[in-house]
Amino acid sequence: MTIARAQQISLEHTRYYHCISRCVRRAFLCGEDRHTGKNFGHRRQWIENRLTQLASIFAIEILAYAVMHNHYHVVLRVMPEKVAKWSDEEIVDRWSQVFSVPECGPTTAEIACWRSRLTSISWFMRCTNEPLARRANREDDCSGRFWEGRFKLQALLDDTALLKCMAYVDLNPVRSGLARFPETSRYTSIKARLTGRDSHLVAFAGDCARAKDPIPMTFTHYLRLIDWTGRCIRAGRACRVPPSCMPTLATIHLSHHQWVREIRHYGTWYYRAVGSLSVLENYCTHLGQRWLKGMVRSRPCDA
C-alpha cells in the first residue's frame, strides 16, 4: 500500500532517511545503452554535482551516496534546527539559488513556505531530479519521463540502521561489479571522502574540523569496516575478521556473519524502515500499520 511522503517522514522518530531514484523502465540512461551502444556515464557526474550544490542550500545534509548506471542512492539528515536560525534574508537568498523569486520581493507567507521547503526531503529530491531530467532530454532531443514517478524513501531509526545503510550505499558499485574496491568506486561518497572532496558530507566522529553532530564512528574504523566487508562480498562469504574491525562490529552489536549478510541482502530484506524491533514497532504505530518488512530480522535472536 502506498503511503504519503509526509506520513513516512517523521522527525519525531528519526532525522535520517535513505532515498532511491531510478530511471524509467530501469533503462541505463546514466550508463551504457545496451541497444545503441551510446554511453551516458557523464550524467552520473551531473547527479553528484547537483547533490553537492543542494547540500549547500537546503537544511538537509548528505551522509552517503552512490550514483549507479540506472539509479542513485542518497542518505540524508534533516536539520530543522538549522533552518530555524536562518533570517528571512538568508531564506530568500538560498531559495533564489534554485528558483526565481518575485522582483517586487516575496511576501511573509512565501518566505514561510520556502523556509518549510528547505527542510523537505521531497523538495530536495525534486530539485535534484527535475533539472537533470530536463537536461538529459535536451541532450537526447526528446521529451517524457526520465525518472520513475516517485523516489523510494526508507527511514533509518537508529545508529546501527544508519551505519548499515551507509555501508550498503558505499558498497553498491562493489556489489554490482562496477568496481572491485571501495576506493575505485566512482561517484560515491566513500570515493569523495578518500580523495578529500567531502566538504559537502557530514563528518565522522573525531574530525576536529567538522565535528558538530558527527556520524557515530571514526572514519578510520568505518573505512576498515567497509574495506573488509567489500572483500567479503567479492569472496561471496564472511572472511576472517581482522582485529581492527572487531571493536567496530562489537559496537554495532552484530556478528561478522550477520553483518555481511545484512549488507549483501539489505536491498531485499528491508523496505520502508530499518532499525531494532522496538523502534520499528513505534514507527509502525506512527504509520498505522501492524507490520513492516524486516521486523522479523530485527528480533534480538537474529543478531
Residue pairs with C-beta under 8 A, 6 or more apart in sequence:
3 272
3 287
5 121
5 122
5 150
5 153
7 286
7 287
8 153
8 155
8 272
8 287
9 17
9 78
9 121
9 122
9 153
9 155
10 155
10 283
10 286
11 78
11 80
12 286
13 155
13 157
13 279
13 282
13 283
13 286
14 155
14 156
14 157
14 158
14 275
15 77
15 78
15 79
16 63
16 75
16 76
16 77
16 155
16 156
16 161
16 162
17 75
17 76
17 77
17 78
17 121
17 153
17 154
17 155
17 156
18 73
18 74
18 75
18 76
18 153
18 154
18 156
18 165
18 169
18 274
19 73
19 74
19 75
19 76
19 121
19 125
19 151
19 152
19 153
19 154
20 71
20 72
20 73
20 151
20 152
20 154
21 71
21 72
21 125
21 128
21 129
21 147
21 148
21 151
21 152
22 70
22 71
22 147
22 148
22 152
23 29
23 30
23 70
23 71
23 146
23 147
23 148
24 144
24 145
24 146
24 147
24 148
26 70
26 71
27 33
27 70
28 34
28 40
28 69
28 70
29 40
29 43
29 70
29 136
29 146
30 40
30 41
30 43
30 44
30 47
30 67
30 68
30 69
30 70
30 72
31 39
31 40
31 41
31 44
31 68
31 69
31 70
32 38
32 39
32 40
32 41
32 69
33 39
33 40
40 136
41 69
43 132
43 136
44 67
44 68
44 69
44 72
44 186
44 187
45 187
46 132
46 135
47 67
47 72
47 128
47 132
47 187
48 65
48 67
48 187
50 128
50 131
50 132
51 62
51 65
51 74
51 128
51 200
52 200
54 60
54 98
54 124
54 127
54 128
55 61
55 62
55 200
55 201
56 200
57 94
57 97
57 98
57 118
58 94
58 118
58 119
58 123
58 124
58 127
59 78
59 79
59 80
59 82
59 83
59 86
59 118
59 119
60 76
60 77
60 78
60 79
60 118
60 119
60 121
60 124
61 76
61 77
61 79
61 201
61 202
62 74
62 75
62 76
62 77
62 189
62 200
62 201
62 202
63 75
63 76
63 77
63 162
63 166
63 189
63 201
63 202
63 215
64 73
64 74
64 75
64 165
64 166
64 169
64 170
64 188
64 189
64 190
64 201
65 72
65 73
65 74
65 75
65 169
65 188
65 189
66 72
66 73
66 169
66 170
66 172
66 173
66 185
66 187
66 188
66 189
67 187
67 188
68 172
68 173
68 176
68 178
69 178
73 169
73 172
74 169
75 156
75 162
75 165
75 166
75 169
76 121
76 124
77 202
78 119
78 121
79 119
80 119
83 91
83 115
83 118
83 119
86 94
86 115
86 118
88 108
88 111
91 111
91 114
91 115
91 118
92 101
92 106
92 111
92 114
94 114
94 118
95 101
95 114
95 117
95 118
98 127
102 110
106 114
117 123
121 153
125 151
129 146
129 147
129 151
132 146
133 145
133 146
133 147
136 146
137 143
137 144
137 146
153 272
154 165
154 270
154 271
154 272
154 273
154 274
155 272
155 273
155 274
155 275
155 283
156 162
156 165
156 273
156 274
156 275
157 273
157 274
157 275
157 276
157 279
157 280
157 283
158 275
158 276
158 279
159 216
160 252
160 253
160 254
160 275
160 276
161 274
161 275
161 276
162 215
162 216
163 215
163 216
163 217
163 222
163 252
164 252
164 262
164 263
164 266
164 274
165 266
165 274
166 189
166 215
166 222
167 225
167 226
167 229
167 263
168 263
168 266
168 267
169 188
169 189
170 182
170 185
170 188
170 189
170 190
170 226
171 182
171 185
171 226
171 229
171 230
171 233
171 263
172 185
172 188
173 179
173 185
173 186
173 188
174 180
174 181
174 182
174 185
174 230
174 233
174 234
175 233
175 263
175 264
178 185
179 185
179 186
180 234
181 227
181 230
182 188
182 190
182 191
182 194
182 223
182 226
182 227
182 230
183 190
183 191
183 194
184 191
185 191
189 198
189 201
190 223
190 226
192 198
192 200
192 201
193 201
193 219
194 223
202 210
202 213
202 214
202 215
203 209
203 210
203 211
203 212
203 214
203 215
204 214
204 215
204 217
204 218
204 219
204 222
205 211
205 214
205 215
205 216
205 217
205 218
206 214
206 218
206 219
206 220
207 214
207 219
215 222
217 248
217 251
221 244
221 245
221 247
221 248
222 248
224 242
224 244
224 245
224 248
225 245
225 248
225 249
228 239
228 241
228 242
228 245
229 259
229 260
229 263
231 239
232 238
232 239
232 260
233 260
233 263
233 264
237 260
238 256
238 257
238 259
238 260
238 261
241 249
241 256
245 256
249 255
249 256
249 259
252 259
253 303
254 262
254 303
255 303
258 302
258 303
262 269
269 293
269 294
269 297
270 293
270 294
270 297
271 292
271 293
271 294
272 287
272 292
272 293
273 280
273 283
273 292
273 294
274 294
275 283
275 298
276 298
277 295
277 298
277 299
277 300
280 292
280 294
280 295
280 298
281 295
283 292
284 290
284 291
284 292
284 295
296 302
